[in-house]
Amino acid sequence: MGLFGKKEESLGEIDECVTANQIVNNPDLIDTIKRKYVIVYNVSATDVKFNDLSKAINRMAEKNWRCLNICTYSVKNAMYALMERQS
């Protein structure tokens, strides 16, 4: 299940949100994002390092995306980044 209880989208159909792990494991996924804005998120069960989110943000920055905001949700030990595609 995805971030909002939806089934995860398959490659080529990313429309609303994507996990940081998906971006790290398949950077080509960045090119399939349809919208100008997307939420990238990372849920950590054991620690608060969120290394995949940092890596995903940097990989997206290399492809002309900018991080607008980062927030946390401590109950789920999750961190979210709002990313914007630059023209």
Number of C-alpha atoms within 10 A of each C-alpha: 8 11 16 9 7 8 9 15 14 8 13 13 12 18 15 16 21 21 19 25 19 18 20 21 11 12 15 14 18 20 11 13 19 14 11 13 19 20 19 24 24 24 22 14 9 7 8 12 11 17 13 20 22 14 15 25 21 16 17 21 16 10 14 12 20 18 18 10 11 13 11 14 10 10 6 10 15 16 20 19 23 17 21 19 17 11 6
